[in-house]
Amino acid sequence: MRFSTSIVALVALVAPSLVVADDWQCNGSWNDGGLHRLSFKFDGYCEDRYGQCFLDQIRGKGLTVHNWQCWDLGNGYWQADLSTTAGLAWQVNNAIQDITGTWRGCWPNQ
């Protein structure tokens, strides 16, 4: 079986762009009474558990989480929102990094 050089080159060029890597993104924060509400989006991590692995890891950092919500956005991403004590967002960042292996530095000084 023979393949043309242009077909092989085209497949080699396009194939890597078809692979979607796991990702997560900061998605804002706001005051929630005496707490602070944090939001992030993720794709490729613990969707089978509806984001529960993030909640477990955040609690594992010693944080009390109020009003955890996580849902499928329908575009490949999930969104997670949670409220916790103001000033401890860096610990939420650490928990997310433990799962994803990447640091985004969301919510500085919050």
N, C-alpha and C positions, 0 to 999 in steps of 0.2 A: 504494500500500500504506500502510495506516495502522497506527500503533502506539499503544497506550494510554500515557498519561503515567505511570501506575503501573508498567507493564512496563519502560519506558525508565529510570525512576528506579531500579528494582530492579536492572537489569542494570548501571547505572552504579555502584551501591553495591557490588555483589558482585564485579564484574570485577577491580578492583584487588587484592582479597584472594586471587584465584586465581593471581596471578602470584607465583612464588617467586623471590626474589632469591638471588644467590650468597652464601654464608655460610661462616664458619669459626669454630671455638670452641676454647678451651683445654680440655684433657682430662686434666690432671694431670701429675705428675712424681714421680720417686722415685730413690733411689740405685741404681746398677748397678755394684757393685764400686767401682773408682776413677773411674768415669764417672758421668754423670747421665742418666737416661732421661726423655725428654720425649714427650708425647702430645698430638695435636690432631686435631680432626675438621673435615672440609670438605665442601662441596657446591657444585658448579658450577665447579670449577677442575680442569683437567687430568685428569679421570677417564679420558679416552681414553688417557692415558699412565700410568694407575695411580699417580698422584701423583708421577711422576718429575720433573716440573718443580719441585716443592718441593725434592726431593733435589738437583737440579742447582743451584738457587739457594743452598741451604745450603752446598754444597761451594764455590760461587762466592764465599762470604764467607770462605773459607779454613779452614773447619772440617773436621775429620776425622769422618766419620759412621760409627758402628759399628752393626751389626744393624738396618738400615733395614727396616721392615715397613710395608706399606700394604695395606688390604683394604676391600672394599665391605661396609658394615654391613647392607645390605638395606633401609634405611629412607630412602634418598636421600643419606645421608652416607657418607663414607669416613673411615677412621681411619688415621693415620700415627703410628708410634712410631719413635724413634731414640735412640741413645745418643751422647753427645759429652762433651768435657771439661767438668767442672764449672766453673761461673762464666761460661760463654759462651752461656747461654740467650738473652740479649738479642740475640745475632747471629742465632739461629734466628728470633726475633721479627722482626728486620729483613728476613730472607729471605722470610718469609711475607708481610710487608707489601709487599715488592717485587712479589709476584704478585697479592695481593688488593687492595692499595690501602688496607687498613685495619690499624690497630694495636690490639692487644688487651692488650698488656702482660702476657702470660702469664709465669709463672715468674720473678718479680722476684728479683733477687739470687741467682740459681741459675746 
